[in-house]
Amino acid sequence: MSTKTPVTLKLLAQKLKISISTVSKALNDYPTINAYTKERVKQMAAELHFTPNKSALNLQIQKSYTIGIILPDLMDHYFTRSIFGIEQHARQYGYNVIIGQSYDELKKEVDLANMLLKSRIDGLIIAISKNTQNFDHLDMFENLGLPIIYYGRNPSFNLSCHKVLSNTYQGCYKATDFLIKRGHQRVAYLGGPKMISFTHDRFKGYINALNDNHIPFDASLVAYTDFDKENTNTAIKELFYNSENPPTALVAFKEQILFDAMKYLRANKYEKMEQTEFIGFGNMPFIRYLDNPPLASIEENPESMGENAIKLLLKLIDHKTEAAGYQEVMVDCELVLHQ
């Protein structure tokens, strides 16, 4: 064959007597193409010295084979672990991922959404910022037929959506009930930013555990923080120092704020520190190296959550799940003891 004749997808398809779309999918290792066909296509491509153009291949099947992910902060171990679950499964099906961090800022989230939309992604997985209440920048994806999965943070202002969440209600209920069963009558709750929607499920779990154990709710045992260390110190001061009858146990929204709280109490030589028991959401890996770890962690299984999110997204992309039948997948939490 003349070296001047370009080797194209069309030429490969003609020689193999299959469609151009099948050639594209085989060269992309698409899972619906059987191993025999993939081998035939790749062998012919090698013999003809075909150099694949990734963009051209993907255009033939109207897919970019790219998934967009927006999350608040990769420094947060919870989201880092969830990305592992997403990437592992996406790679098996020939998809790449583009990850953007909003740093919990709505404007940054909007900018990332616009950038990903222009990048021709096939679908989006997002953990919304703490300030997201308007969803216009995300509705654009579904208006163009691109599916979205909300994960990790419950977009309670947006009822018509697919979501994959940790069952934080169950996790907080289990932790509070466990502490009560250990004899604690004054269990405090340290929540995240009071106005954001995704803190509510934890608080409901805390309240219902108190009710089911016939312990009256005491507002002086509840405080909130904005993830800021100084803000957390103020909340802990309110709970433990400005009360005649301080708590004997604490359940925290996140281990990051739990460790800030424990550090503050130790630094200020809180006299009942050794008798006070602590549980937080996270199960950070370094806890096993601590001399004085918290009593337990609420393990949210973020890898499983990420895997569930990408599985649902790929079903929507391949039209195996109806987009209008909005699904909510809950991943249960576990209580992991450290002491």
KOLSE-462507 format. One line per 3 residues: number of its first residue (from 1); their letters; for each residue x, y, z of N, C-alpha, C. Coordinates in pm, whole numbers. Each point is the difference from the previous one (the first is absolute). Last residue first. Layout:
<rs>
NUM) a) X/Y/Z/X/Y/Z/X/Y/Z  ...
</rs>
This chain:
<rs>
339) qhl) -1016/211/7116/44/-27/139/-63/-128/51  -93/177/-435/146/19/11/53/-33/138  -456/-124/-353/53/29/134/151/12/-3
336) vle) -416/80/-367/129/-65/14/61/41/134  -501/-19/-281/67/54/117/128/-80/22  -284/109/-476/36/-98/102/66/72/116
333) cdv) -371/117/-446/121/29/78/26/-115/99  -274/0/-505/-4/-2/147/136/30/61  -226/170/-468/108/-90/43/7/5/152
330) mve) -393/120/-403/55/25/133/106/-106/34  -270/235/-456/73/-115/53/62/38/133  -411/171/-358/80/37/116/63/-126/56
327) qyg) -241/189/-501/39/-102/97/79/60/115  -383/140/-425/113/40/85/25/-101/111  -222/1/-484/-28/-74/124/114/21/98
324) aae) 21/191/-434/-110/63/72/-32/-71/132  332/-161/-315/45/123/66/-109/63/85  66/-533/-119/-77/116/-41/41/123/79
321) tkh) 322/-419/-124/-86/47/109/-71/125/-47  297/-208/-284/-50/-122/62/-89/32/121  273/286/-327/-147/-7/-8/-55/-132/53
318) dil) 463/183/1/-32/-105/-96/-150/-26/-13  160/326/307/65/34/-127/-38/-100/-109  -145/-86/439/-74/112/-58/58/39/-136
315) kll) 224/-326/249/-130/-54/-43/-83/109/-68  404/127/198/24/-73/-126/-128/-64/-53  -15/222/422/23/95/-109/19/-72/-133
312) lki) -38/-258/394/-129/59/-38/17/97/-116  391/-189/178/-83/-106/-61/-134/56/-48  294/283/242/44/-20/-138/-81/-109/-69
309) ane) -95/87/458/-26/120/-80/39/-21/-146  97/-336/323/-143/5/-30/-35/119/-90  442/-33/155/-28/-107/-95/-148/-3/-38
306) gms) 140/302/336/52/39/-131/-31/-104/-107  -114/-105/443/-85/108/-49/45/47/-138  261/-315/226/-124/-62/-47/-94/105/-57
303) epn) 390/153/203/36/-73/-123/-124/-63/-62  -35/223/426/-4/86/-119/41/-69/-130  -142/-119/507/23/-84/-118/-2/81/-130
300) eei) -40/133/488/-103/29/-100/17/-79/-129  120/-27/561/57/-30/-132/-110/15/-105  93/187/513/-111/-39/-88/58/-12/-140
297) sal) 267/-69/488/-24/82/-120/-124/-52/-71  215/-8/549/-41/-68/-123/-12/100/-114  196/110/435/-57/-131/31/-29/-78/-128
294) ppn) 391/353/-38/-140/7/42/-53/-142/24  521/47/72/-97/16/-109/-141/24/54  512/18/173/-131/23/61/-104/24/-108
291) dly) 437/-116/-127/5/-54/137/-136/13/68  76/-47/-548/-13/95/111/6/-71/135  1/-196/-458/132/34/52/-6/92/124
288) rif) -386/-147/-258/58/-117/65/140/26/56  -241/331/-254/-52/-16/136/66/-117/72  56/158/-472/106/22/99/-47/-25/143
285) pmn) -292/-29/-398/95/-112/13/105/18/109  -519/193/14/128/38/-62/106/-108/24  -521/49/66/90/-115/9/131/26/-74
282) gfg) -466/259/29/120/4/-81/85/-126/-1  -375/287/341/-12/-58/-135/134/6/-71  -36/-31/550/-18/91/-113/-16/-76/-131
279) ife) 10/-24/597/-20/-73/-126/-21/104/-112  169/-49/571/-18/74/-126/-18/-95/-118  -13/66/597/20/-88/-116/-45/70/-129
276) tqe) 181/113/549/-85/39/-112/33/-86/-123  235/-6/427/-131/-66/16/-93/29/-118  441/194/36/17/-146/-2/-132/-75/12
273) mke) 12/483/30/37/-48/-134/6/-152/-5  -117/355/347/-71/-127/-17/31/-65/-136  192/427/142/20/-93/112/-68/-135/-17
270) ykn) 231/349/-359/-136/-31/44/4/-115/100  362/296/-228/1/-88/118/-140/-24/57  154/237/-410/-56/79/110/-22/-84/126
267) arl) 171/-196/-395/84/119/16/-47/85/118  -258/-377/-130/126/-41/63/89/121/28  -405/74/-229/-28/-44/137/128/-41/73
264) ykm) 29/114/-459/-34/118/80/-22/-39/146  67/-345/-314/125/74/22/-26/122/89  -369/-253/-141/78/-74/98/131/72/34
261) adf) -271/182/-343/-69/9/129/82/-68/110  146/-32/-445/19/138/47/-61/16/139  -73/-407/-212/138/10/48/34/142/46
258) liq) -427/-76/-190/12/-76/125/141/13/57  -103/178/-425/-41/90/109/6/-72/135  116/-256/-373/84/120/-3/-37/95/114
255) ekf) -262/-388/-93/115/-20/88/95/118/1  -534/48/-72/116/-36/-81/120/-14/93  -439/86/175/-34/-5/-143/113/-56/-84
252) avl) -46/-128/529/36/113/-86/-29/-29/-147  -124/-141/554/-5/-51/-138/24/119/-92  103/-110/558/-21/91/-113/-1/-78/-131
249) atp) -46/-31/599/36/-62/-129/-35/97/-112  -82/108/449/99/-104/31/44/-74/-126  -196/537/107/-21/-135/-55/109/-97/45
246) pne) -134/421/323/55/-23/-134/-24/-143/-48  -205/352/357/-8/-146/-12/48/-39/-140  5/449/124/14/-55/136/1/-153/-3
243) sny) 177/338/-400/-115/-80/46/28/-54/139  299/229/-326/-106/94/36/-125/-73/47  394/-236/-149/44/94/104/-110/94/47
240) fle) -50/-353/-350/69/-60/115/33/96/113  -243/119/-423/-49/-131/45/59/-43/133  144/409/-214/-143/6/37/-46/-131/62
237) kia) 429/12/-179/-4/81/124/-143/11/51  70/-201/-416/40/-90/109/-2/73/135  -85/251/-393/-109/-95/22/31/-93/118
234) tnt) 334/300/-143/-111/74/62/-114/-95/34  360/-175/-243/39/28/138/-109/73/76  -58/-71/-462/-15/-125/75/36/21/147
231) nek) 74/353/-297/-144/-19/16/-28/-125/83  440/82/-128/-40/98/101/-149/-13/33  175/-270/-350/53/-40/131/-45/96/111
228) dfd) -298/-104/-439/112/87/33/45/-30/143  -389/-186/-223/123/-72/-38/126/81/32  -433/146/141/12/19/-145/127/-64/-54
225) tya) -346/-119/445/124/65/-42/6/4/-152  -364/-87/469/35/-11/-142/130/74/-29  -307/-262/438/72/116/-51/39/-25/-145
222) vls) -304/-212/462/17/5/-146/72/129/-39  -158/-126/445/95/-104/-38/26/-4/-151  -318/288/226/133/43/44/107/-103/-37
219) adf) -473/-73/-73/61/88/-101/141/44/38  -279/-451/123/52/116/72/77/86/-100  -388/-441/22/92/85/-75/39/121/82
216) pih) -147/-479/226/-53/126/-53/108/81/-73  -45/-541/50/81/107/56/-49/132/-62  -133/-482/-89/-77/77/100/87/103/73
213) ndn) 104/-299/-384/55/-38/130/-61/82/114  -120/78/-451/-21/-144/15/55/-53/132  68/461/-117/-143/-30/20/-24/-148/29
210) lan) 439/142/-119/-38/50/133/-144/-39/31  148/-94/-427/64/-92/95/-30/43/143  -147/278/-350/-82/-122/11/62/-103/94
207) iyg) 238/408/-91/-126/26/71/-81/-128/20  397/-27/-262/31/32/140/-128/17/82  -41/-49/-465/43/-126/61/29/17/147
204) kfr) -96/384/-251/-122/-81/20/34/-134/65  356/278/-126/-69/55/118/-128/-79/29  245/-104/-391/73/-38/120/-75/43/125
201) dht) -172/140/-412/-21/-143/21/73/-50/124  52/459/-154/-126/-30/68/-20/-148/31  359/251/-248/26/-30/142/-123/-57/68
198) fsi) 28/159/-466/48/-137/19/42/-29/144  -175/436/-170/-99/-107/2/56/-136/40  169/498/175/13/-85/-119/-84/-127/14
195) mkp) 51/360/336/-97/29/-105/11/-95/-120  293/-13/400/-141/-21/38/-97/13/-117  520/-182/0/-71/127/-17/-151/-16/10
192) ggl) 208/-407/221/63/87/-98/-78/128/-13  -12/-281/472/-38/-7/-140/83/90/-90  -9/-272/499/69/112/-64/-21/-12/-150
189) yav) -238/-198/485/13/-12/-146/66/127/-53  -40/-303/508/-5/124/-78/14/-30/-149  -182/-274/463/78/-13/-124/-17/129/-81
186) rqh) -120/-206/496/19/134/-58/98/-10/-118  -115/-380/252/-131/65/-5/9/139/-62  298/-495/1/1/147/-13/-143/55/-11
183) grk) 151/-478/23/-31/68/125/-2/151/-7  54/-351/-350/118/-5/86/-19/81/129  -329/-4/-340/6/-136/54/123/-19/90
180) ilf) -45/404/-234/-104/-8/104/3/-138/67  282/68/-369/47/76/116/-101/-5/116  -122/-198/-411/112/-75/59/50/70/127
177) dta) -326/216/-265/-58/-112/74/108/-80/72  139/341/-289/-66/57/118/-58/-110/87  193/-127/-412/103/53/91/-62/52/129
174) kyc) -290/-150/-347/75/-112/56/104/47/102  -244/324/-245/-89/-72/93/79/-109/71  216/225/-344/-7/84/120/-91/-64/104
171) gqy) 40/-221/-418/129/6/67/-5/78/130  -384/-19/-283/24/-129/68/131/2/78  -94/376/-263/-103/-11/104/26/-126/83
168) tns) 255/71/-384/53/69/118/-103/4/114  103/-271/-451/-116/4/89/42/62/134  212/107/-498/24/-79/121/-123/14/88
165) lvk) -61/61/-533/36/63/127/41/-102/105  -152/137/-544/63/-111/71/61/59/127  -399/154/-404/98/25/106/50/-129/63
162) hcs) -310/281/-428/59/-127/43/102/30/109  -443/320/-99/137/-32/-39/39/-140/47  -377/374/104/-5/-77/-125/141/-29/-50
159) lnf) -82/264/395/-64/-130/22/6/-90/-124  268/428/234/-25/-52/-134/-54/-142/11  137/246/378/-76/104/-70/-38/-44/-141
156) spn) 273/-268/289/-141/-7/40/-84/112/-62  463/-263/-79/-54/125/-53/-149/11/29  427/-272/248/-140/-9/-44/-51/134/-51
153) rgy) 503/-236/1/-75/107/66/-140/6/-59  276/-358/-140/71/45/120/-72/105/80  -110/-44/-526/48/-100/95/65/67/121
150) yii) -317/40/-499/42/74/120/45/-104/103  -33/-25/-555/-18/-70/127/51/92/111  -178/56/-551/74/47/118/-33/-92/116
147) plg) -31/2/-595/-43/-36/135/93/54/109  -141/190/-502/117/-54/70/-37/-30/145  -273/219/-359/-3/-146/-1/120/-65/66
144) lne) -123/477/-28/70/-46/-121/6/-153/-7  -198/214/370/-71/60/-114/63/-43/-133  206/-120/408/-116/-85/-29/-81/56/-117
141) fmd) 369/255/142/46/-132/-45/-120/-87/-39  -71/429/196/40/9/-142/42/-136/-54  -101/80/464/-115/-38/-82/34/3/-150
138) lhd) 306/160/324/3/-146/-12/-117/-52/-83  52/463/104/125/-37/-70/12/-150/-18  -370/184/247/-9/35/-142/123/-47/-77
135) fnq) -155/-36/488/58/-108/-81/-4/29/-150  4/230/541/-53/17/-134/72/-99/-93  131/6/437/-145/-10/18/-72/19/-134
132) tnk) 527/-60/241/-82/-26/-119/-146/-19/36  410/73/285/-84/116/-31/-94/-22/-117  334/-316/168/-88/27/114/-94/118/-26
129) sia) 169/-306/-413/62/86/101/-100/27/112  -33/-461/-292/-25/144/-7/73/76/110  111/-447/-279/-30/26/141/-10/152/11
126) iil) -46/-335/-460/32/121/76/-37/-11/147  69/-233/-539/-21/-40/139/44/118/85  -151/-74/-556/62/72/111/-35/-65/133
123) gdi) 47/-111/-586/-83/6/121/79/62/114  167/-33/-449/-119/-83/-20/-94/3/120  350/403/-192/-6/-119/84/-130/-76/-25
120) rsk) 220/418/-216/-75/-111/-59/6/-127/85  171/465/79/95/-110/-24/-67/-125/-55  -231/400/144/70/28/-125/97/-112/-38
117) llm) -226/-28/410/-101/-4/-105/65/23/-137  260/49/387/-24/-141/-32/-102/-16/-112  90/436/165/119/-54/-65/-24/-145/-44
114) nal) -333/212/257/5/57/-135/119/-56/-79  -36/-119/453/-111/-60/-76/1/49/-144  304/195/302/39/-138/-35/-107/-67/-84
111) dve) -94/428/173/105/8/-103/43/-139/-47  -303/29/361/-65/43/-124/101/4/-114  166/-87/430/-80/-113/-46/-67/32/-134
108) kkl) 229/343/222/95/-95/-56/-73/-122/-56  -257/316/230/48/56/-128/97/-96/-68  -161/-114/437/-102/-15/-105/51/52/-134
105) edy) 306/-212/395/-43/131/-48/-96/-18/-117  271/-340/253/-124/39/68/-47/141/-36  361/-231/-220/44/58/128/-118/57/79
102) sqg) 23/-251/-435/-71/128/18/48/76/122  233/-377/-359/-29/30/141/-67/138/10  53/-422/-400/14/141/36/-40/21/145
99) iiv) 140/-414/-394/-38/35/137/24/148/24  -79/-392/-414/54/134/25/-52/43/137  70/-513/-259/-71/95/87/75/133/5
96) nyg) -79/-464/-355/92/85/74/-82/94/88  -126/-513/-224/-26/143/24/115/66/74  -90/-486/-131/62/84/-101/-22/149/15
93) yqr) -132/-380/292/-92/19/-112/52/101/-102  239/-113/402/-40/-131/-53/-87/13/-125  124/386/249/109/-49/-84/-35/-135/-64
90) ahq) -293/197/321/-3/72/-128/103/-56/-96  -11/-161/446/-110/-53/-82/-3/67/-136  323/149/311/21/-143/-23/-106/-55/-94
87) eig) -37/452/153/101/-21/-104/19/-148/-34  -299/126/358/-48/46/-131/100/-37/-110  113/-88/452/-110/-86/-43/-51/36/-139
84) fis) 328/277/197/58/-131/-28/-108/-95/-53  -133/418/161/56/9/-135/63/-133/-41  -156/55/443/-112/-20/-94/48/4/-145
81) rtf) 308/93/351/-36/-142/-2/-113/-26/-100  125/446/72/112/-72/-63/-33/-148/-12  -299/275/236/-14/14/-145/114/-69/-74
78) yhd) 14/-6/473/-127/-59/-41/-14/4/-152  357/226/222/25/-143/-24/-125/-74/-48  140/517/-78/-94/-72/85/9/-149/-33
75) mld) 233/310/-256/70/-18/127/-89/-71/102  -158/138/-429/69/-129/-3/85/-24/124  -460/303/-80/140/9/40/64/-139/1
72) pli) -464/117/-172/46/118/73/151/7/21  -216/-232/-442/-10/-24/144/60/118/74  -153/-217/-523/22/123/77/-18/-35/147
69) igi) 85/-262/-510/-24/-11/144/30/135/64  -99/-256/-526/38/114/83/-33/-25/146  120/-336/-444/-93/33/107/54/120/77
66) tys) 67/-246/-519/56/78/110/-111/36/97  -12/-202/-459/53/-96/98/73/72/114  -257/172/-388/137/44/27/71/-100/91
63) kqi) -414/-62/-384/38/2/141/142/51/13  -260/-120/-414/-64/110/71/27/-2/150  189/-281/-359/-105/-60/84/-66/103/90
60) qln) 343/119/-309/-74/-98/-76/-113/-61/82  316/302/190/-104/68/-76/-86/-99/-78  383/-151/238/-113/28/89/-115/69/-74
57) las) 405/-92/-231/-63/-125/41/-126/28/81  269/364/-120/-75/-53/-114/-73/-127/38  286/193/318/-118/85/-19/-86/-53/-113
54) knp) 415/-215/86/-99/-24/107/-127/82/-22  330/-204/-361/-25/136/48/-113/-10/101  368/-391/-195/-132/48/45/2/144/45
51) tfh) 286/-278/-373/27/77/122/-132/59/48  164/-441/-331/-100/101/31/36/69/131  212/-362/-300/68/112/69/-96/117/26
48) lea) -91/-451/-180/-9/116/-90/65/125/58  -12/-409/248/53/-38/-131/5/119/-97  -205/52/430/147/-12/11/63/-30/-136
45) amq) -469/11/33/53/136/20/153/-2/7  -230/-412/-18/-5/68/-129/59/140/9  -38/-240/399/99/-65/-87/5/69/-137
42) kvr) -328/133/311/133/48/40/111/-60/-87  -449/-144/-68/13/144/-32/142/48/30  -112/-442/122/0/15/-147/28/145/-40
39) ekt) -61/-96/460/128/-52/-48/13/17/-151  -411/114/207/106/95/38/135/-43/-56  -360/-296/-54/-12/116/-90/108/103/33
36) yan) -27/-373/284/40/-42/-134/-2/118/-98  -160/54/450/147/-5/-9/48/-37/-141  -479/254/60/63/-123/49/150/-3/-31
33) itp) -325/430/113/62/-66/-116/75/-123/49  -211/306/300/-105/-73/-73/54/-70/-125  273/285/300/-34/-131/56/-108/-78/-75
30) ydn) 382/347/-205/-135/12/56/-50/-138/44  443/189/-186/-20/-106/100/-138/9/67  183/266/-375/-16/65/130/-17/-101/114
27) lak) 30/-138/-454/126/69/27/-2/74/134  -398/-210/-147/103/-103/23/134/63/34  -361/281/-123/-20/-59/134/107/-104/32
24) svt) 0/197/-430/29/101/102/-8/-60/140  -134/-270/-362/146/20/-1/40/97/111  -456/-59/-73/57/-118/67/152/9/5
21) sis) -235/337/-235/-26/11/144/62/-117/76  4/-1/-471/101/94/53/-15/12/152  -169/-460/-222/-32/143/-1/115/84/57
18) ikl) 100/-466/-260/-80/37/118/-21/151/-3  295/-288/-291/-143/-19/-28/-86/15/128  492/60/-90/-48/-98/100/-148/-35/-19
15) kqa) 216/323/-282/82/-122/-9/-51/-109/93  -206/428/14/-24/-65/-129/76/-132/-11  72/275/380/-134/-59/5/-31/-75/-129
12) llk) 404/245/28/4/-117/88/-134/-72/0  18/406/-230/75/-102/-71/9/-129/83  -198/378/197/-86/-51/-108/70/-114/-76
9) ltv) 234/242/330/-96/-91/61/-87/-66/-107  465/160/-187/-108/61/79/-86/-108/66  496/111/-268/-73/-111/61/-102/61/96
6) ptk) 231/221/-462/-19/5/145/-81/-120/50  340/43/-430/-141/-22/30/-20/0/151  429/32/-204/-72/128/-7/-147/-16/33
3) tsm) 317/-360/-35/13/68/130/-73/133/0  -141/-439/-295/78/123/-7/2/67/136  -46/-533/-53/-85/120/0/88/124/0
</rs>
